């Protein structure tokens, strides 16, 4: 039986904001990220982008592997995550909101979450030159379930088109904003030429899972190293599969 494959989910990698700031849990300190990547390496895992992970998800390869994904495309991913990933020889996929390249997380502002800068095209090219991958996260970080079908299709298609044009890379992997989608959105992503799509459903992946409904494992500000190990190596995150 093949090992389950954790696909880790990160957002920001920087010093967390003060207590009381909404969604503070989604900000992982650089030192914590560095310790987590070091633990992966010490345990014999290889951290992989979604493209590098594909053969394992399809069941064509076996190995001690972990997917590493970062949502939204924050500049702090480039500043703090990239050097650590490179140190360990890991690759990761950063899912980018194409309509806000060089902007900020405007979809969060009405929730009281501080504005944080997002990578522009030049910074995304630096991310790719550093051995990492760019994925798509719609044009405007929309909730696809609350979006008309034609507009949802344009959000998914336009993101791929804009990233490929401006960053000059092939974009093969998609992530549903808020993890919110229906089967028709998975069908859109597949028809548009994406190879995978990730959700926020909590579980490790297994060979043979639907590649357009992939679950992930959240890593939060409060994720200690013992808990990180539980998420990787045990059924801690797999309860939703039962």
N, C-alpha and C positions, 0 to 999 in steps of 0.2 A: 504493500500500500504506500502510495506517495505521501510525503509530508505535506500538511497544509501550508499554504503560502500567505504570510501576513503582507498586506499592502498598507504601509503606514501612511497616515494622513497628518500633515503639518499645515500650518498657515504662516504665521509670522515667527521669525527666529530673531528675537531681540529681547532686551530687558523688559519684563512685564510692566504694565502701567500700574498706578496705585490701586489699592483695594477700592472696590465700589465702581470701577469702570466696567461697563457691560462687556461681556465676552472676553474678559481678562484671561480666562482659561485657555483661549486659543493662541496665546503668545508664549512660546517656549524660549527660555533664556539660552543664549549662545553656549554657555558652559554646560547646561543640561543637554543640549543637542550634541555637543562634543562627547560627553560621557556616554550618551546612548549609542552613537556611532562607534565609539571605541568598544562598547560592550558587544555590539553586533560582530565586530571583527574578532574579538576575543573568543566569542562563542562559535566562530567558524562560519558565520553567515556572510554572503555577498549581497551588498545593497545594490539594487538594479532599478533602472528606469523601466517604464512600461514596455518599451520596445524590446529591451534586453530580457524582460520577464516573460514576454509572449510565449516562447517555446515551452517554458515551464507550465504556464497556464493551459496550454494546449495539450500537455502531457507528452510532448516530444522530447523533453529533457528532464532529468532528475537532478536535484542538488539542494544544498542548504542555502536558500535564497530568500530575500525579502524585497518587496517593492517599496520604493520611497517616493512619495508624492507630496507636493506642496501646492496648496490652492491659492489662487488669486494673482500671484506674480509680484510679491512685495520686493522692494529694493533690498530689504534686510536679508532676503534669501541669498542674494548675490554677495552681500557683504559678509554674512556670518555663516551661512550653510555651505556655500561653495568651497571655501578653503578646507573645511572639515571633510567634505565628501571627497575632494581630491586627495587629501592626506591618506585616506583609507582605500583609494582606488574604487570608490563607489560612484554610481550614476543615479540620477533622480529625474523625475518628470515634474515640471512646474506648469500647472494649468493656468493659462493667462486669459484675462478678460480683455479682449482685443480693443474694444472701444474706449478703454481707459489706459492704454499704454502711455506711460509718462504722466499719468494723472494720479488719482487716489481712489480709495475704496468708497466711492460716493454712495453705493447701495447701503452702506452702514451708517451714514451720517445721521439719519433720523432716529437711529437706535441709541445715539449717544456714544458711539464708538469713535475714538479719535481718528482723524484723517491720517493715513500713512501713505507715503509715496509708492507707486507701482513702477516697475521697470519699463523704460522706453525701449524702442527697437534696438538701439545701440547696446544697451545693457543686456537685453535678451540675447543679442549676438555674442556678447562676452560670456554669458551663461552657457551657451551652446559651445563656444570655443573652449570652455573649461570642461568639456566632456559630458555636459548635461543635456536634457531634452526639454522641448517646449510642447505642451499640450493645449487643448482648447477648453474654455470655460464659459462659452457664449460671448456675444459682443458686449452685453451690458449687465451681466450677472442677474439675469431675470429668473423668476420662478416659472419654470416651463408649464406647470400645471395651471397657472393663472394667466397664461398667454395664449392668444388665438393661434390656431395651427399654422397659418401662413407666416405669422410673425415669429413663432417658435422655430420654424424651419429656417427662416432668415437669420435668426440668432445663432443657430448651430452651424449653418453653412457659411455665413458671413465671417464668423470667427476664424474658421479654418482658412478661408480665402485671404483675409487680412493678415493673419500671422504668416502665412506662406509668402505673401508678397513683401511684407515689410521686414521680416526676420530672415527671409530667404532660406527656409528649411521646410522639409515635408512635415506636416502635422497629421499624426495618425491616431491620436488618443484624445478622448473627450471625457469631461467630468461634468455631471449635472449640478448646477448651482443649488445649494441647500440640500443636495441629494434628492431633489424633488422632480419626479418624472412619472410618465405613464408608458406602457408598452409602445405607444405610437412614437414617442420621442426616441426610444431605443431603435425603432425601425428607421426613423429619420437619420440617426447617426450612422447606422449601418449602410443605408443607401447612399450617404454622402462620402463614403470611403474611409470612415474611421475603422480602426481595427479593434478597439476596446472602448468601453465607457464605464466609469467608476461611480459608485453611489456612496451614501453615508451609512448604509446598512452595516451594522457591526458584526464582523465575523472574519476569520481567515478564509482565503480562497482555496479552492481545490481544483486540481486538473479536471476538466470537464464542466466547470461552471460556465454559465452563460457569460460570454465575454462582454456583453453590453449591460450586464446587471452585476458587476463585480463589487463585492463588499470590501470594506476597508477597516483598518484598526486605528482609531484616533489616538494621537499622542498629545497630551495636554500639559499645561503649565505644572500641574500637580502630579504628573506621572513620575513616580519614584523609580529608581533602577529595579528594585524587586518587582514592582508592578509592571514595568516595561518587560521584564523577563516573562512574567505570567502571560502577558498579551502575546508574546512571540511563541512561546514554547508549550503552552497548555491550552485547554479548551475555554479559558476565561472569556474570550471574546466570541465564542462560537455558540453561545446560548440561544441566539436568535435562529439558529439553524434547526433547533430541535422541534 
